[in-house]
Amino acid sequence: MMHTSITLLRQSRACAARYKRLVKHLGGVTKYGTDTPIPLTVVLESNGLDDALWCLRAVLPDEEERRNRLARLLACDYVEHVLPLWESVYPADGRPRAGIETARGFVLGQVTPEMLAAAMKSAEAAIGDLRDAARDVAWVAWAAILVGRDALWTGRVAWATENVRYGEAAKDAEREWQAACFLQYLNGEEATAELVKGMMTP
């Protein structure tokens, strides 16, 4: 489980309106306590996915290493979930998928920073001059590799993958899937693609 606190949210300059919403949900600063750990599942319930992902930047100090692992694997899952959009158009081009596998390998200690940088260049090259939905998928694959360097990119990756699902209903479905995936991670399950398969049709 990941946690934040009122003090950490203040130090990280949380959005005033969103901060107030969470504090109200908790029953107020006086009642809850400024340094009482707040599970990110509570933030997810109170404020939604965007705020819960944002709170990854404000976790308890002793949770930062686990946060980095969680955020990076989550970003990989988010991008992998929309990769079929790329592969349906470019079935022979495996650069985005290879990039995601490299990013996962980096988290697991099987890939060096140099290999990660090379994968990022390859995924970036896949973007090229494409002008269709698949271009967006290539971009988010590149962004997920960036998470290997900076775990706090996960929220941006979530936003980007949601927006490659064109049409409001598709975006809503993707957002629901993302929230369910994040919740599994927070509950201690590493929600790899296999684990979350069947939760929602890609």
Disulfide bonds with the S-S distance in Angstrom:
none
